[in-house]
Amino acid sequence: MEFSWFQFFVFILASFRFTHLIVFDEITSIIRDPFVKVTYEPDDSGQVVRKIHIIGTGWRHTVGIFLSCHWCVGIWSSALLFFLYLWFPASYPLHLVLAIAGAAAFIESKLYFG
């Protein structure tokens, strides 16, 4: 299978957005809540910092570590999106939607946080 540069870029942005959805977005907190507790605390400079506390032991602790690590989730979300496309090419519109949302999130973060 051959990918164009455009398709490759779509997969990069889709993976970025899907990873962010799993690790950070409030809508998926129901997935993370059994494994991690997130608090927001001010640091010495007054900035609010996101703190992640892993819950439980054993497999629950392991899943909590995984769900709190955007690098870890990024690898698996990229693989999932890639294999989803290989096995079900009609999923490409989902990839495009995630890519558009990922590009919008990237642009927004650069506009607001420069």
C-alpha positions in Angstrom: 0.0 0.0 0.0 1.3 3.4 -0.9 0.5 6.6 0.9 0.6 10.1 -0.6 2.2 12.9 1.4 -1.3 14.3 1.9 -2.6 11.0 3.4 0.5 10.9 5.6 -0.2 14.4 6.9 -3.8 13.5 7.5 -2.7 10.5 9.6 -0.3 12.7 11.6 -3.0 15.2 12.4 -5.6 12.5 13.1 -3.3 10.7 15.5 -2.5 14.0 17.2 -6.1 14.8 17.8 -7.1 11.2 18.7 -4.3 11.1 21.3 -5.4 14.4 22.8 -9.0 13.2 22.9 -8.0 10.2 25.0 -5.4 11.8 27.3 -6.8 15.3 27.9 -10.3 16.0 26.7 -13.1 16.1 29.3 -15.5 14.1 27.2 -13.3 11.0 27.6 -12.7 11.5 31.3 -15.2 8.6 31.9 -12.5 6.3 30.4 -9.7 7.8 32.5 -11.5 8.2 35.9 -11.2 4.6 37.1 -7.4 4.8 36.6 -6.3 8.4 37.2 -7.3 11.5 39.3 -6.6 14.9 37.8 -6.2 18.0 39.9 -5.2 21.5 39.0 -2.9 23.2 41.5 -1.1 26.5 41.4 2.7 26.4 41.3 5.1 28.8 42.9 4.7 31.3 40.1 0.9 31.3 40.2 0.5 29.2 37.1 -2.1 26.4 37.3 -0.5 23.0 36.7 -2.3 19.8 35.8 -1.4 17.1 38.3 -2.1 13.4 37.5 -2.4 10.9 40.3 -2.4 7.2 39.3 -5.1 5.2 41.2 -4.7 1.6 42.4 -2.2 -1.1 42.0 -1.4 -3.9 39.5 -3.1 -3.7 36.1 -5.2 -0.7 37.2 -2.0 1.3 38.0 -0.5 0.2 34.7 -3.5 1.4 32.7 -3.4 4.6 34.7 0.2 5.2 33.7 -0.6 4.4 30.0 -3.6 6.8 30.0 -1.7 9.6 31.5 1.2 9.4 29.0 0.5 11.2 25.7 3.6 9.6 24.2 2.3 6.1 25.0 -1.2 6.7 23.9 0.2 8.4 20.7 1.9 5.2 19.6 -1.2 3.1 20.1 -3.7 5.6 18.7 -1.5 5.9 15.6 -1.4 2.1 15.2 -5.2 1.9 15.7 -6.0 4.5 13.1 -3.5 3.0 10.7 -4.8 -0.5 11.0 -8.4 0.7 11.0 -7.7 2.3 7.6 -6.0 -0.8 6.3 -8.8 -3.1 7.4 -11.7 -0.7 6.7 -10.7 1.9 4.1 -14.2 3.5 4.4 -13.0 4.8 7.8 -11.0 7.5 6.0 -13.7 10.2 6.6 -13.1 9.7 10.3 -9.4 10.3 9.8 -10.2 13.5 7.9 -12.5 14.7 10.6 -9.9 14.0 13.3 -7.2 15.7 11.1 -9.3 18.8 10.6 -9.9 19.0 14.3 -6.2 18.4 15.0 -5.2 21.2 12.6 -7.8 23.5 14.3 -6.5 22.6 17.7 -2.9 23.3 16.6 -3.8 26.6 15.1 -5.8 27.6 18.1 -3.0 26.7 20.5 -0.6 28.8 18.5 -2.9 31.8 18.4 -3.7 31.8 22.1 -0.5 30.5 23.6 1.9 31.6 20.9 
